[in-house]
Amino acid sequence: MSGTRRRGRRLIWLLVALGALAVGCSEAPATAPPTAALAPTPAPAATATAQPAAEASALESPGFSKSGWKTDFSKHSVPLSELRSGGPPRDGIPPIDSPKFVGPADAGWLKDSEPVVVYEEGGDARAYPLQILIWHEIVNDSVNDRPVLITFCPLCNTAIAFDRRLDGATYDFGTSGNLRKSDLVMWDRQTESWWQQIGGEAIVGQLSGARLTPLPASINSFADFKAAFPNGRVLSRETGHVRDYGRNPYSGYDDVNSSPFLFTGKADGRLRPMERVVTVSLNGEDVAYPFAQLEQRRLAQDRVGGTPIVVLYRKGTVSALDASTIAGSRDIGSTGVFEPRLAPTGDTPMVQRLSFRADGDRLVDAETGSEWNTLGQATAGPLVGRRLVPVVHGNHFWFATAAFLPNVRIWNP
């Protein structure tokens, strides 16, 4: 039996086991009341299509089950045949609904090189360790009064943040237990519509065709987070669930020569499926920046949809999907994507445009010689303390980027 097939079988048993573990070790699936009165918006007629009779039987097929759902399956913006059960039941991988946080000094269980999802809003900076997200995939949070959704799909290596508000209503999310193109399919508790993690679109149910607003977030090392935000907060292991935080249940999954789990789409052969890329989508253009190129060059300066951007890369962050323990995994580096201009502060002259270069291990701008980190902060030089304008992006496996963005351009320096 080939290594790829063995890994595939291990993953099938893994996800089934995760579902059983979640049901056995945690409280009942979250049934918290809505955070806002439901104010659903009818889905556009062009995207919410009536369910063909031929598809009705597919709902009862082994692909996935509608049992126990109040979802309106007659409305969907994607073919229902593309949906498949990932193994665990609804919220079998339980979301975190009441996140608790600690200061960086109180997170001694987190090693400096471990990856965290960094989200900052109005001076409130938070780190969501992947050693926790890998077991929960969803955090319903509120940061500086903004209801936010922090998501991570291990199968696609996609860490994406969204605003949980839509047309005046705030939604709470969970894991549906289903996948589409190997990517997490979420559900909201208010309408039981199903949502694709990549893109943030409601694909089945009452809200089909609606989209959540993505927010700038990045995967960085805990050390970089601490240095950039010494007063920031870290998601605590006190989640209300019993999990082996720190262990990677997907050991070996990100082997670049392996295959994605439950992905049946057509492969885009321009890169190997499990190669990591930085994905940027602006003004109708999609671009992928391979980690292999970024590791060699340390940065990429480009235009996407007519907007100048800079992608910054540095070593020092380990994979969450390599060794059996995340802290013991290999160094894959981390990235940040920004417009090459300073975020306004009101009391410092604006530099309209910066250009960047690698100087040994340092990332510096040519205009002032200031040094920058991958969180877009000047850490030394005349611009110390200033920040770049962040750009929404993702650190995905190539197969996921190509599957959801079929016209994506690959950056070629």
N, C-alpha and C positions, 0 to 999 in steps of 0.2 A: 504494500500500500504506500502511495507517495506521501511525502511530508505534508503537502498541501491538503490532501484528503484527510490525513490524521488530524491536522489542525481543525479542519472543518467539522469533523465528528466531535472533537473535544469541545468546540464552541457550541454545538447544538446541545450537548449534555450540560455545558456550563450554564446556558441561558435558562434551560429548564430547571436546573438546580437553583439558580438565582431566584426564580419565581417561587419555588418551594420554600427557600430560605426566608424570603421576604414575608411570605404569608405566616410562616411558623415563628419568626423572631420579632416581628413588629406588631404594633397596634393594628386595628382594623384599617383598611384603606381610608385615606383622609376624606372626611366628609364635612369639612369646615363650611360654614355658611358663606354665601357670596360676600365679597367685600364691597359690592355696590349693587344697587337695584338693576335687574336685567333690563337692558335697553337694546335688544337685538336689532341689527340692521339687515333688511332683506338682502340676500346675495344677488348680485347682478345676474340678469337673465342669461347673459352670454356665458357665464361660467358655471352656474348651478343648473345642471341638466337633469331632466327627468330620467329615472332609472329604467333602462330598456328591460323588457321582459326576459331577454336572454341572460341579463346580468343578475336577475333575481336569484336564480339557482346558484350563482357563484358565491352569493353571500353565505350559503350554507356549506360551501365547499371547504376542504381542509385549509384553504388559503388563510381565512380568518373567520371569526364567528361574530354574529351580532347579538348573541344571547346576553341578556341582562342590560343591554344598551338602550337608552331612550333617543339615540341619534336618529335624525331624519336621513335614512340612507337613500331616499329618492333624490337627494340633492348632492351632487359631487362635481368637482372641477377636474378630476383625474379619473382614468378608468379604474373601477373597483378591482379589476383583475390584477392590478399592480401592487395591491396590499397583501401582506403576508404576516402571519403570526410570528413573532420572534421567540416565543416560548413562554415567558412569564405572563400571567394574567394582568388585567387592568390594575395599575399601581402595585403590581407584584414587585417592581423596582420602585420603592416608595419615594415620592418627592418630599422635599423639606419645606414645610409650610410656616414654621415658626423658628427661623434661623437664629441661633445665638452666636455671638462674636466675642473674641478675646483680643487683647493687644498682641503685637508681634512677639514681645518678650514672654508671653504666656503660652506661646505655641511651640514649646520645645520639642514636641513630637514631630515637628515638620522640619526636614533638613533643608539647608540653604539652596541646594540645587533642585529641589522638587518643584514641579510646575504648579502654578496657581492661575486661575482666571482673575484678571484685574479689571475692576470696574470702578470708575470714579465719577461722582456727581456733586458739583458745587462744593468741593473740598472734602466730601465724605468718600474716602478711598477704601475699598474692600477687596480682600483676597479670598477666593473660593478654591481651596486646594483640590486638585484632581484626585487625590487619594480619597476624598469624600465624595466628590461628584461622580466618580466612576461607579459608585454603589447606589446613587440616587438620581443622577441625570438631570434633575430639575430642582431649582430653588425658587420659591415664590417669595420675593423680598420687597422691601421699600427702602430706597436710598435717597436721602434728602427730599422726602415727600413724593418721590416718583415711584410708582409701583413698577418693579422691574422683574423680569424673568431671566434667570441665569440657567443656561442649558448646556449639556455636554453629551454627545453621542459617541461612545467609545468606538463603535464600529466604523465611523467615518472620521473620527478625530476632530469633530466639529464642536467648538465652544462658541456659543452665540448668545448675546444678550438682546432682550427686547423690552419695549415698554408694554406693560400688561393692559394698558387702556385702549379702548376702541370705541369711538363715537360716544364718549361720555360714560361708558361702563368700564369697570375694572374686572378682569377675569383671573381666575385661579386655574392652574394647570397641573396635569398629572401625566403619567406615562400610560399610553393605551395598551401596551404590550404588543403592538404591531409595528411593522417596518414597511417602508416603501423605498426601493432602490438601496436597501440596507440602512436607511436613515431612520432615526427616531420619529415616530408619529405620536404627537401629544394629543391630549384632549382637554377641553375646558369644562369645568364643573357646572357652569351656568346654563349652557345649551347642549352639552355633550357633543359638540362638533369636534372633528378630528383635524389636527394641524400638522403640517410638515415642519420639522425643525429647520431644515435648510430652506431659507426663503420666508419662513414665518407665515405661510398661507394656510387658511382653512380649506381643506380639500374634501371633506365630507361633512354633511350636516347643515343645520340652519344657517350658519355663517359662511358657507362655501363661497370662495372668491375673495373674502376679506383678508387683509394682511396686517400683521403687527409691524410696528416701526422698529427696525434694528438700531442698536445703540453701540457705540465704540467700546470694545472690550478686547483684551489680548491675553495670550498665554505667556507668562514670564516666570522667572525663577523667584522663589520666596526671598532670596537674598536681594534681588533687584527691587522687589516690592518694598522690603524693609528700608532699603537705602532711599528710595524715592518718597516713601510715605511713612516716616517713623511714627506718626500718630494714627496710622491706618488701623483697620480692624480685620481680623482673620476669622473665617467661618469656623466655629467650634466643632469638636467631635461630639458634643452633647446634642445629638440630632433626635433623640427619642427612639433610636433604633440601635440594634446590636449588630455591628458589622466589623470585619477585620480590616479596619482602616490602615492603609499603608501597604497592604498586599494588593497585587495586581491580578485580578481573576482572569485577565485576558493575556496571560503570559505568552510572549512570542507572536502576538497578533500583528504587530507592525513590521514583521520581517518583509523587506521590500520584495522578496521573491514569492510571497504567499498571495492568496486570493481573498477578496472580501467575502464576508459571511452573508448568505442569502441574497446575493446580488446576481440577477439574471439578465441585466441589461447588456447592450453591446459595448464591448471594451473599446476605449479610445487608445490606440496603440502609440500615440506620440510620447507617452511616458508610461512607466510601469504602474499598475493600479495602486500600489501601496506607497508610492513616492509622496512625500509631503510637499505641499505647495502653499504659498500665500495667495489667497484669492481676493481680488478687488473688483468691485462692480460699481461703475459710475456712469451716469448719463447714457445708459444703453450699451456700454462696452464692458466686457469682462476680460480680465487678464489674470494669468496664473504665473507666479514667480517661484520656480523650483528651489527648494532648500539647498539642493546640491550646488546650484549656481551662487546662491547667496552666501553659502559657507566659504566659497572661494573668493568672492568679491566684497563681502561684508555689507554691501548696500546696492540698491537699484534706484536709479532716478529715471522717471518715466512720465508719460501723460496717459491718463485713462479717461475716456470720454471728454477730452479737452482739458482736464484738470491736472495740473502738475502734482506729482506725488513723490515721496521718497520712502523706500522700504529699508529699514535698518535691521541688521542682524548681528548677534553676538553669541558666542558659546557660553556654556554655564548652566543650561537647563536640561534636565534629563527627560526621557520619554516616560509617559505614564503607561505604555503598552508594550514594554520590552521584557524585562526580567520579572521574576515572581514577586519581588518587592520593588516598589517604585523608586525608592531611594537608591537602590542598587542597579538601576538601569543605565543605559548608555546616554552620553551627552549628545543631544540633537540640536541644541541652541534654541534661541527664541527670537521673535521678530516684533516690530512695531511699524505701523504705516501712518504717514502723516502728510499733510500739505506742507511744503517747505517754506512756511512763513510762521511768524510768531503769533501766538494767540494774544489778543489785545489785553492789556492790563489797565490802561487808562492813565498810568503815570510814567510810562517808559516809551521812548520813541519807537515807532513801528519800523521794523525792517521788512520791506515788502517781499523780499525773496531771498532765500538762502540756497547755496549749493553745498554738497557734502562730498567728503572723500574719506577713505580709510587711511589712517596713519598708524601703522603697526596694529596694536590692539585697540586703538582709539578711533572713534568716529567723530570727525570735526567738521565744522563749516568753514568754507574757504574765505568768507567775508570777515570773520572776527577771530577764527581759530579756537572758538569755544568747543568744548567736548560735550557729546550728547550720549544719553543712554537709549535703550530701546523702548522706554516709556515716554520718549519725546521730551525729556527734560535736559536742559544744559546743566552739567554737573561741575564745570570748571570753565574759567575764561571770562571775557567781558559780559557774556550773556547769562552767567550762572543764575539759576533760579527761574529763567524764562522757559516757556513751553511751546511746543509746536501744536498746530491744529490737528487733532486726531481724525483718522479716516476709518470708517467701518470696514472691517476685513475679516478673513477667517484663515485659520491654519488647518487645511483639510488634506485628506488623502486625495490623490489625483483622481481616482475612479469616481469619487463623490462630486468633485468639482465638474468633471466632464459630463457626468450623468445629468446634473441639474443646470449646467451652463454649456450646452453643446457647441456654442459658437465661441468658446473662450479662446483667447489668444495666449500663447505661451511666450513669456518674455525671453528674448534672445539678445543678450548684450553684444 
